[in-house]
Amino acid sequence: MNSEFNKAVSFAIRLLSKRDYTSFKLRRKVEGKFPSVNSKDVISYLISRGYIDDERVAFNYASSKVE
């Protein structure tokens, strides 16, 4: 992994530590901050390690609207 990739991953993890993001929204944020990094690779890396789960985000969103 290169330095910019590591910075992009760290940035994404910092965002995720504050709240859940869908892979789509997080990818857009990574692209905006790190245009030279392949954001798809960053998202794939985070998904493979369990940091991103679109189903969990959707379930939590729907649950919050039902209550």
Secondary structure, DSSP 8 states (H G I E B T S, - for coil): --HHHHHHHHHHHHHHHHS---HHHHHHHHHHH-TTS-HHHHHHHHHHTTS--HHHHHHHHHHHHH-
